[in-house]
Amino acid sequence: MSTDPSVPAASTTPISAGNTPLRAISSMATRLLLGELTADYAHSTGVTVAVESIGGVDAARRVMAGEVFDIVVLASDAIDKLEAAGKLLPRSRVDLVHSGVAVAVAAGANAPDISTEDAVRQAVLAARTLSYSTGPSGVALARLFERWGVADQLRERIVTPPPGVPVGSLVARGEVELGFQQLSELMNVEGIRVLGPLPPAIQITTTFTAAVCATAPQPGAARQAIAFMASEAAADAKRRQGMDPP
């Protein structure tokens, strides 16, 4: 978590946003978490945060293009690029959560062993179809398949989800036999069975980071909302959503 003195403590008296909600954009991975946290924040401060959750690539593109948002929440590598491009206010970024990848099959389907790296490799090779996100965790999985030497063998079996479409929904519809995605995005999808997280040897952890956009109409209020999201008061909600506080 950031300890930057420019980020106000969560207990600071809220800066009023008037009747205009703060506008935030995020990837789908943090959609449910942000929904819970912003509801708590509005209840305790009266400040509303309207969050638009879409595919992370599209969210980053819109911020990069200069669209007006107060807050952006994305994987830390995407935040790095926005920061380097001058699209974020200096010293406004704060890590919110660490999120690991889990594996899912359709409800009622046979559950392969995923307890070890070799077991996951065998499950992947046995799957007729598989899918993973187009975000950082998907990139890391593709690299893992290359390290295993099976990338060419799997290429025709991989189903790429459309932007903003959860991998879990493809699994639930029977379009994908084995799905990999952030636990937070799988755990509330009906029609699937979450087998558990990837084993520690190959676990892929993504850090999701919040920052104030350079276009923010209400930067002070945005900083305070982010401080609340990063505070200890938000820790239980993060765990309920399958994530860990940083």
Residue, then its C-alpha position, 0 to 999 in steps of 0.5 A: m500500500s502506498t505510504d505517500p503523504s499526499v494520499p490522505a488518511a481514510s479518516t480525513t473529513p470527506i471533501s464534498a463532491g456536491n451532487t456530482p458523483l465521482r466517476a471511476i473506471s475499472s477492469m471487470a476483476t474488481r467490479l464486485l469489490l468496488g461495488e461493495l466498497t463504494a456503497d460503504y463509502a457512500h453510506s459513511t460519507g455521502v460521497t457517491v462513486a459511479v464505477e464503470s467496469i469493462g475489459g481492462v484493455d478498453a478501460a486503459r485505452r479510454v483513460m489513455a485517450g483522455e476521457v474524463f474520469d476521477i479514478v481508475v482501477l486497473a492491474s498495476d502494469a496498466i497503471d504503470k503505462l498510464e502513469a508514464a504517459g502522464k495520464l495520472l496525477p503524480r503520487s496518487r496511485v495506491d495498491l488496493v488488492h492482490s488477486g490470484v488465479a483459480v481454475a473452474v469447470a462446468a457444474g457437474a463436470n469431472a474435476p481434474d486434479i490441480s494440486t501440483e504443477d504437473a497435475v495442472r499441466q496434465a489437466v490442460l493437455a486433457a482439456r478439449t477447450l480452455s480459456y483465460s483472460t486477455g489481461p495480465s494473468g492470461v499473458a502469464l498463463a500463455r508464457l507458462f504454456e510456452r515454458w511447458g513446451v505445449a503452446d503450439q499443441l494448445r493453440e487451436r483449443i484456446v477460446t479467447p473471451p470477448p472484451g468484458v466477458p468473464v471466462g466463467s460464463l463461457v465455462a457455464r455455457g459449455e463453450v469451454e471445458l477448463g477456465f482460468q481467471q481471477l478467483s474474484e471473477l469466478m467465485n460468483v458465477e452460476g453454473i460452474r465449479v471452482l476447483g481452487p487456486l493454482p498451486p503455489a509453484i505456478q500461481i499468478t498474482t495480479t496487483f490491482t492499483a487505483a489512481v487519480c486520473a489527470t482529467a479528474p474534475q474532483p481530484g481531492a475527493a478522488r484521493q480520499a475515496i481511494a484512501f478509504m478503498a486502501s484502508e483497513a476498513a476495506a480489508d474484510a470486503k477484499r477477502r470476501q471477494g477472493m482477494d487479499p489486501p496488499 
